[in-house]
Amino acid sequence: MTKRTCDVPECERPHKGHGLCDTHLYRQRKGIPLTAGPLRQERAGLTCTAEDCERSVAGKGLCSLHWQRQRNGLSMAAPLKIANLGQACAIEDCDEPSRKRGWCTKHYERWRQHGDPHVVRSRRVNRPCAVEGCERPYGAVGMCHFHRRRVLTGTPIEQPLKTAKGGECAADGCSKHAQYRGLCRLHRQRQDYQDDPIPFKAKTARRRYQAARGMTKIDKAISTAYRAAIATDPCAYCGGRTAAMQVDHQFPLSKGGTDHWWNLAMACSHCNLTKHARCGTRFRLLLGLLC
């Protein structure tokens, strides 16, 4: 039995249905004339018909590149990009392998950022900040990091910078480590309180309001009596007792706790500071006191 070919003249493809091959059957369904334009050529063993192009055929006798140029209306004679086949960079005295446009990665990035692959960025010279009296190294626009941030945020540049951490506290008779403005944490807070006590008083008022929320007069009296009753108890977390014992809120005030008697417990200063804003049960678990 011989295979039947397409009914369209000069078409030797085998028919698939209604006496037509796949291509002409598709044209018939889409309403395209059966003789409109040449059919795609077979790819096997064919090269591109464009001048000086030896690439394999992808469609309509052209390689993928020239076929896209023809479809987009571009010039067929435009030079092709340099193939990256492992050759050296096109820049003189550069032995790095080429990656894009015949350049290595370094020269390609220079061309992409500066428009010239030969641009060489000058190394940063260590020089002090341009602000008078500042010896910090400059970072951008001739200023150090701190003065640059002040320019961006609109802070006056004349305002003195904080002194670097290190050394002993500048307060008389204090040998603690300096943290801010040459002072330890305690003396810095005292200095801030002397300069402006309003924020500290507001914080204390908010804490007292939080602790007394939902408490009646009887609850407050019971809480006061309970504080006196547990004054001689050991630490509720480590079991020890030191000279600096404090009353701790097992459920912290910062998370909605109150000053009710059942929320109070004695704690040494070390455990109280280590516990911070944690729940008492979680702190015990962290200490390994509960299984």
RODO-2510 file (C-alpha; in nm, 4 decimals, decimal comma):
residues 291
     n   res          X          Y          Z
     1     m     0,0000     0,0000     0,0000
     2     t     0,1492     0,3323    -0,1069
     3     k     0,1381     0,6378     0,1182
     4     r    -0,0868     0,9131    -0,0057
     5     t     0,0665     1,2575    -0,0310
     6     c    -0,0884     1,5999     0,0216
     7     d    -0,3407     1,7142    -0,2446
     8     v    -0,1761     2,0589    -0,2688
     9     p     0,0362     2,0827    -0,5871
    10     e     0,4149     2,0498    -0,5348
    11     c     0,3670     1,9267    -0,1779
    12     e     0,5073     1,5818    -0,1162
    13     r     0,4302     1,5576     0,2544
    14     p     0,2076     1,2706     0,3682
    15     h    -0,1550     1,3634     0,4259
    16     k    -0,3028     1,3516     0,7770
    17     g    -0,6650     1,4239     0,7136
    18     h    -0,8954     1,5521     0,4390
    19     g    -0,6137     1,4850     0,1879
    20     l    -0,3860     1,7513     0,3396
    21     c    -0,0617     1,7429     0,5359
    22     d    -0,0335     1,8907     0,8831
    23     t     0,0782     2,2352     0,7626
    24     h    -0,1921     2,2791     0,4953
    25     l    -0,4560     2,1325     0,7231
    26     y    -0,3621     2,3949     0,9846
    27     r    -0,3835     2,6695     0,7192
    28     q    -0,7261     2,5473     0,6115
    29     r    -0,8586     2,5539     0,9699
    30     k    -0,7197     2,9068     1,0294
    31     g    -0,8533     3,0396     0,7000
    32     i    -0,5051     3,0974     0,5542
    33     p    -0,4611     3,0408     0,1791
    34     l    -0,3010     2,7039     0,1163
    35     t    -0,0391     2,8540    -0,1154
    36     a     0,0498     3,1527     0,1078
    37     g     0,4269     3,1639     0,1455
    38     p     0,6769     2,8805     0,1427
    39     l     0,6641     2,6019     0,3932
    40     r     0,9319     2,5569     0,6549
    41     q     1,2249     2,3550     0,5317
    42     e     1,3518     2,0467     0,7049
    43     r     1,6262     2,1296     0,9560
    44     a     1,8449     1,8206     0,9213
    45     g     2,1710     1,8911     0,7387
    46     l     2,0742     2,2434     0,6241
    47     t     2,2561     2,5676     0,6955
    48     c     2,1226     2,9194     0,7174
    49     t     2,0619     3,0886     0,3804
    50     a     2,1785     3,4279     0,5156
    51     e     2,5075     3,5533     0,3759
    52     d     2,8216     3,4313     0,5598
    53     c     2,6156     3,2370     0,8153
    54     e     2,6925     2,8708     0,8764
    55     r     2,4454     2,8077     1,1569
    56     s     2,1914     2,5277     1,1303
    57     v     1,8420     2,6012     1,0055
    58     a     1,5743     2,6677     1,2654
    59     g     1,2862     2,7775     1,0411
    60     k     1,2121     2,8993     0,6861
    61     g     1,5678     2,8352     0,5744
    62     l     1,7152     3,0622     0,8415
    63     c     1,8884     3,0086     1,1720
    64     s     1,7145     3,1192     1,4906
    65     l     1,8984     3,4535     1,4984
    66     h     1,8286     3,5575     1,1365
    67     w     1,4752     3,4223     1,1548
    68     q     1,4062     3,6498     1,4558
    69     r     1,5652     3,9439     1,2719
    70     q     1,3432     3,8826     0,9709
    71     r     1,0345     3,8515     1,1879
    72     n     1,1185     4,1755     1,3782
    73     g     1,2109     4,3688     1,0635
    74     l     1,5779     4,4088     1,1566
    75     s     1,8746     4,4206     0,9220
    76     m     1,9982     4,0776     0,8193
    77     a     2,3505     4,2131     0,7570
    78     a     2,4112     4,3286     1,1198
    79     p     2,7221     4,1637     1,2647
    80     l     2,6725     3,8774     1,5054
    81     k     2,7837     3,8881     1,8681
    82     i     3,1242     3,7404     1,9412
    83     a     3,0808     3,3811     2,0481
    84     n     3,2236     3,3042     2,3929
    85     l     3,4209     2,9922     2,3078
    86     g     3,6871     3,0269     2,5770
    87     q     3,9097     3,2788     2,3997
    88     a     4,0880     3,5458     2,5981
    89     c     3,9417     3,8864     2,6770
    90     a     3,9542     4,1335     2,3866
    91     i     4,1212     4,3963     2,6106
    92     e     4,4960     4,4149     2,5613
    93     d     4,7137     4,2546     2,8328
    94     c     4,4111     4,0740     2,9835
    95     d     4,4314     3,6932     2,9892
    96     e     4,0952     3,6311     3,1574
    97     p     3,8453     3,4194     2,9552
    98     s     3,5777     3,6146     2,7696
    99     r     3,2213     3,6042     2,8994
   100     k     3,0109     3,8658     2,7227
   101     r     3,0786     4,0766     2,4137
   102     g     3,4273     3,9302     2,3972
   103     w     3,5236     4,0785     2,7382
   104     c     3,5925     3,9149     3,0693
   105     t     3,3578     3,9723     3,3611
   106     k     3,5627     4,2625     3,5035
   107     h     3,5831     4,4625     3,1806
   108     y     3,2222     4,3855     3,0921
   109     e     3,1042     4,5265     3,4283
   110     r     3,3170     4,8377     3,3728
   111     w     3,1550     4,8876     3,0344
   112     r     2,8050     4,8278     3,1744
   113     q     2,8493     5,0746     3,4648
   114     h     3,0728     5,3408     3,3089
   115     g     3,0317     5,2902     2,9329
   116     d     3,4021     5,2166     2,8858
   117     p     3,5767     4,8849     2,9628
   118     h     3,9069     5,0697     3,0164
   119     v     3,7817     5,2709     3,3167
   120     v     3,9833     5,2049     3,6319
   121     r     3,8391     5,3146     3,9654
   122     s     4,0871     5,4975     4,1839
   123     r     4,1498     5,3444     4,5221
   124     r     4,0170     5,5185     4,8294
   125     v     4,2779     5,7280     5,0061
   126     n     4,2663     5,7245     5,3853
   127     r     4,2064     6,0849     5,4840
   128     p     4,0158     6,2410     5,7746
   129     c     3,6603     6,3737     5,7663
   130     a     3,6128     6,7155     5,6080
   131     v     3,4259     6,8451     5,9160
   132     e     3,6506     7,0638     6,1287
   133     g     3,7823     6,8907     6,4405
   134     c     3,6843     6,5372     6,3273
   135     e     3,9637     6,2883     6,2715
   136     r     3,7498     5,9890     6,1745
   137     p     3,8179     5,8386     5,8282
   138     y     3,5883     5,9654     5,5561
   139     g     3,3363     5,7321     5,3972
   140     a     3,1401     5,9294     5,1367
   141     v     3,1274     6,2890     5,0109
   142     g     3,4405     6,3593     5,2139
   143     m     3,2639     6,2966     5,5492
   144     c     3,2823     6,0207     5,8041
   145     h     2,9898     5,7853     5,8551
   146     f     2,8453     5,9800     6,1504
   147     h     2,8521     6,3257     5,9890
   148     r     2,7188     6,1820     5,6629
   149     r     2,4176     6,0404     5,8481
   150     r     2,3565     6,3801     6,0067
   151     v     2,3495     6,5437     5,6641
   152     l     2,0999     6,2847     5,5370
   153     t     1,8738     6,3149     5,8432
   154     g     1,8965     6,6939     5,8718
   155     t     2,0703     6,6896     6,2124
   156     p     2,3031     6,9853     6,2813
   157     i     2,6648     6,8939     6,2109
   158     e     2,7908     7,1199     6,4903
   159     q     2,6365     6,8953     6,7577
   160     p     2,9193     6,7062     6,9354
   161     l     2,9548     6,3361     6,8665
   162     k     2,9305     6,0722     7,1345
   163     t     3,2655     5,9708     7,2760
   164     a     3,3888     5,6265     7,1845
   165     k     3,3210     5,3450     7,4292
   166     g     3,6100     5,2355     7,6460
   167     g     3,7985     5,3407     7,9529
   168     e     3,6639     5,4176     8,2976
   169     c     3,3666     5,6292     8,3878
   170     a     3,4409     6,0015     8,4054
   171     a     3,2372     6,0431     8,7272
   172     d     3,4353     6,0997     9,0476
   173     g     3,5063     5,7808     9,2406
   174     c     3,3556     5,5495     8,9761
   175     s     3,5706     5,2751     8,8224
   176     k     3,2998     5,1164     8,6043
   177     h     3,3413     5,0760     8,2306
   178     a     3,2331     5,3795     8,0276
   179     q     2,9522     5,3143     7,7804
   180     y     2,8043     5,6445     7,6619
   181     r     2,9521     5,9946     7,6592
   182     g     3,2387     5,8790     7,8801
   183     l     3,0002     5,7681     8,1603
   184     c     2,8820     5,4323     8,2863
   185     r     2,5180     5,3374     8,2530
   186     l     2,4219     5,4521     8,6054
   187     h     2,5828     5,7959     8,5852
   188     r     2,4557     5,8472     8,2303
   189     q     2,0985     5,7874     8,3491
   190     r     2,1530     6,0247     8,6418
   191     q     2,2884     6,2885     8,4080
   192     d     1,9937     6,2437     8,1716
   193     y     1,7526     6,2711     8,4670
   194     q     1,9128     6,5966     8,5790
   195     d     1,8968     6,7381     8,2270
   196     d     1,5316     6,6432     8,1676
   197     p     1,3397     6,4464     8,4375
   198     i     1,0020     6,4563     8,2589
   199     p     1,0489     6,1399     8,0426
   200     f     1,1592     5,9397     8,3494
   201     k     0,8629     6,0542     8,5585
   202     a     0,6262     5,9717     8,2744
   203     k     0,7747     5,6226     8,2465
   204     t     0,7329     5,5640     8,6215
   205     a     0,3728     5,6834     8,6094
   206     r     0,2929     5,4501     8,3211
   207     r     0,4491     5,1564     8,5064
   208     r     0,2515     5,2306     8,8228
   209     y    -0,0702     5,2569     8,6234
   210     q     0,0036     4,9262     8,4520
   211     a     0,0723     4,7513     8,7838
   212     a    -0,2447     4,8835     8,9519
   213     r    -0,4773     4,8138     8,6599
   214     g    -0,7868     4,6210     8,7716
   215     m    -0,6905     4,6294     9,1415
   216     t    -0,9243     4,7421     9,4157
   217     k    -0,8209     4,8974     9,7471
   218     i    -0,8409     4,5553     9,9139
   219     d    -0,6165     4,4049     9,6443
   220     k    -0,3594     4,6796     9,6982
   221     a    -0,3669     4,6240    10,0773
   222     i    -0,3204     4,2492    10,0320
   223     s    -0,0331     4,3115     9,7914
   224     t     0,1395     4,5390    10,0427
   225     a     0,0981     4,2830    10,3236
   226     y     0,2222     4,0024    10,0994
   227     r     0,5378     4,1982    10,0134
   228     a     0,6160     4,2239    10,3832
   229     a     0,5418     3,8527    10,4359
   230     i     0,7835     3,7309    10,1672
   231     a     1,0588     3,9810    10,2481
   232     t     1,2709     3,7085    10,4141
   233     d     1,2077     3,4375    10,1515
   234     p     1,4914     3,3099     9,9303
   235     c     1,5054     3,3687     9,5557
   236     a     1,2164     3,1947     9,3781
   237     y     1,4409     3,1014     9,0826
   238     c     1,7855     3,0041     9,2155
   239     g     1,6957     2,9379     9,5805
   240     g     1,9740     3,1611     9,7116
   241     r     1,9600     3,4756     9,9129
   242     t     2,1811     3,7804     9,8765
   243     a     2,1954     4,1254    10,0276
   244     a     2,0209     4,2731     9,7217
   245     m     1,6802     4,1025     9,7118
   246     q     1,3993     4,2420     9,4994
   247     v     1,0274     4,1807     9,4525
   248     d     0,9693     4,0427     9,1035
   249     h     0,6518     4,0156     8,8960
   250     q     0,6403     3,6576     8,7668
   251     f     0,4266     3,7677     8,4736
   252     p     0,6033     4,0919     8,3713
   253     l     0,4282     4,4256     8,3707
   254     s     0,5496     4,4898     8,0150
   255     k     0,3309     4,2013     7,8973
   256     g     0,0167     4,2891     8,0898
   257     g     0,1009     4,1661     8,4398
   258     t    -0,0346     4,3370     8,7516
   259     d     0,0719     4,3947     9,1114
   260     h    -0,1630     4,1313     9,2617
   261     w    -0,0160     3,9208     9,5435
   262     w    -0,0224     3,5984     9,3381
   263     n     0,2010     3,7630     9,0767
   264     l     0,4750     3,8566     9,3268
   265     a     0,7869     3,6616     9,4202
   266     m     1,1241     3,7352     9,5755
   267     a     1,4246     3,7294     9,3426
   268     c     1,7897     3,8122     9,3780
   269     s     1,9173     4,1008     9,1663
   270     h     2,1066     3,8657     8,9320
   271     c     1,8019     3,6491     8,8525
   272     n     1,5745     3,9519     8,8267
   273     l     1,8015     4,1213     8,5720
   274     t     1,8600     3,7963     8,3803
   275     k     1,4881     3,7208     8,3715
   276     h     1,4288     4,0613     8,2085
   277     a     1,0812     4,0591     8,0448
   278     r     1,0354     3,6816     8,0452
   279     c     0,7562     3,4913     8,2152
   280     g     0,8612     3,3269     8,5423
   281     t     0,7737     2,9762     8,4210
   282     r     0,9753     3,0185     8,1040
   283     f     1,2701     3,1543     8,3008
   284     r     1,2642     2,8475     8,5255
   285     l     1,2644     2,6255     8,2200
   286     l     1,5635     2,8112     8,0841
   287     l     1,7436     2,7618     8,4130
   288     g     1,6684     2,3889     8,3999
   289     l     1,4776     2,3883     8,7269
   290     l     1,1705     2,2208     8,5722
   291     c     1,1623     1,8960     8,3749
***
